[in-house]
Each structure stands twice: as C-alpha cells, then as structure tokens.
Amino acid sequence: MNIEVKELSCGYGAKVLLEGLNLTLSRGEILCILGPNGVGKTTFFKTIQGFLKPLAGEVYINNTLLSRLSRRELAQLIAYVPQVHGHPFSYSARDMVLMGRTPYLNTLSAPGKGDSAVCREVMEQLGIAHLADRCYSQLSGGEQQMVLIARAMAQKPTFLMMDEPTSNLDYAHQMYLLRQMIKLRDTGLGIMMITHSPDQAFFCADNVALFYRDRRVQAGATATVLTETSLKDAYGITVDLFRNRNSAGEVVTTCSPVMG
Ligand SMILES: Nc1ncnc2c1ncn2[C@@H]1O[C@H](COP(=O)(O)OP(=O)(O)OP(=O)(O)O)[C@@H](O)[C@H]1O
C-alpha cells in the first residue's frame, strides 16, 4: 500500500510551483517535506488530497488513480491535519474528534458507541483525554493542535498528512508528538509531514523531499538529501551538521546555522 506521485506538476493555473515530482510514501514510513516559505508544500498536499487538480502527472493511492476515488473512499485512506486556525463553532474537543468518524457514517446517521470508543482511545493515546469536555475554541493553540491530530487518528487512516503539526507545541510536546509519530509509523501508518525543522526530519523521517525555489524537488533517504550543501541551496543559509551519540547511546544528527 502506498501513495505514488509520478511526474507531478502542481500550482494554480499558469503559476507552476513544482515540476516533474516523483516520490512514494509507503505504509510504515515517515516522509518529511521541507523547503522555504511559499515554495508549494501546502499546494502539494492539496493536490495529493484531490482538492487541487495536478497541472501534469499523476497521483496513485494503492495503485488507483486519485481521481477515480470518491471523497468517502479517500477520507478512509488519508487523514489530514491542517495548520491550526480559529474555529468559529463551540464544539467540545470530544465532538471535534468525533468528526473524524464521518467517512464511516451513512447519510443522516449519528456516530454510535463504536465511534465514541475509537475517539476515547485516540484521545487517551495522545494524552488529551482530560480535554474531552472543554470547548475547542477556548483551548490553547497547542491543545487545539493535539485535538486536530486526534480527529485525524479517529479516521483510522492508512496515511496521515500533517501540515507543520508541531508549530504550536512547546518543546516537550513537540518531542512527545514526534515520538507518537514514530510509534504510529511502527504500527504501519504512512506519515507525510511538512516541517520547517531539519532537526525534526533527522529525528523521525525515513525519507525527505526537499523543495527548492526553482520548482525542483530532491527526494530520498534523509541523510542523503539533507546535507550542508542542499540546505544552503534550498534556504540560502550556511548550516553545519553534527553527528553525535547522545547520552542514551543513540546516533543523532543535528543542524546548526552558522552566524555571520
Ligand atoms: N488559491 C491560490 N491561488 C494562487 N496562488 C496561491 C493560492 N494559494 C496559495 N497560493 C500561492 O502559492 C504559493 C505557495 O503556497 P503554499 O501555501 O503551497 O506554500 P508553502 O510552501 O506551504 O509555504 P509556507 O512554508 O509559508 O507554509 C504562495 O506564493 C501562495 O501565495
């Protein structure tokens, strides 16, 4: 089972942002998408989820052309965690998570006990069960972020797409979330995640796709794609990469910008 992108070009009409993109996300894999602001990462996500037509090329989900899948079929395969923004309605956090069950409900049917049990389970798994009765719009940005992730997990997808999921989280919650992603990856989920942090990619990604301003995308194993040269090329800043053993004995790569 995989998402396969073949010779994909995406953008808006005459505004081409990416060209000739080839990559695959398999189950049990984390793929991080990196690149400068405005380069087309979210546009790529919209294209993969069928909200935007490809300008050229194809997207296949489990060998089926994306355009052949219904919205319901797609929602049972791919869950999306958007960037946090205000929600005008006063739903409880529990009801927000319950919305993740929509792809499994028939028209006019309400969520049942099984759906509630799934929601309870994912909220517990993500450590946010205590937020269930709180009003979503009154939660902090980080708490809202975790609720949106729980909603996506309640969808019981094969693939999870996350747009900067750690942007509102404090340092401890960032690490907690990345560890959860690794656990979910190990249960067979395929995860595609946009991040602005090469360190996060080094921490959790099996593969990365680095988007450049000139429409190029370099995709492959994290250590092969993210180098001092490619990061300078993509972001225009000099960085040093350090490969060390941490106090737990794990080999880790970290990235440090060179000032001046
Ligand atoms: N509906 C639209 N029509 C035309 N251009 C758009 C539309 N939506 C976004 N854009 C433009 O497309 C470009 C890429 O936007 P996108 O949100 O994909 O970038 P991104 O790489 O996700 O950026 P960031 O890292 O800042 O979130 C931007 O210049 C943006 O203004």
The ligand as a Gaussian input file, in Angstrom:
#p B3LYP/6-31G(d) Opt

LIG

0 1
 N       -5.517000      29.709000      -4.443000
 C       -4.332000      30.205000      -4.797000
 N       -4.185000      30.832000      -5.991000
 C       -2.983000      31.336000      -6.382000
 N       -1.853000      31.255000      -5.643000
 C       -1.946000      30.645000      -4.441000
 C       -3.186000      30.084000      -3.957000
 N       -2.964000      29.553000      -2.745000
 C       -1.648000      29.738000      -2.466000
 N       -1.050000      30.417000      -3.489000
 C        0.360000      30.793000      -3.594000
 O        1.129000      29.644000      -3.893000
 C        2.437000      29.764000      -3.306000
 C        2.733000      28.517000      -2.495000
 O        1.872000      28.467000      -1.375000
 P        1.923000      27.274000      -0.331000
 O        0.951000      27.600000       0.758000
 O        1.778000      25.995000      -1.054000
 O        3.423000      27.410000       0.194000
 P        4.182000      26.636000       1.366000
 O        5.439000      26.090000       0.802000
 O        3.259000      25.704000       2.057000
 O        4.521000      27.868000       2.308000
 P        4.720000      28.039000       3.910000
 O        6.007000      27.329000       4.267000
 O        4.855000      29.514000       4.063000
 O        3.500000      27.486000       4.619000
 C        2.424000      31.046000      -2.475000
 O        3.040000      32.054000      -3.238000
 C        0.948000      31.325000      -2.282000
 O        0.690000      32.696000      -2.154000

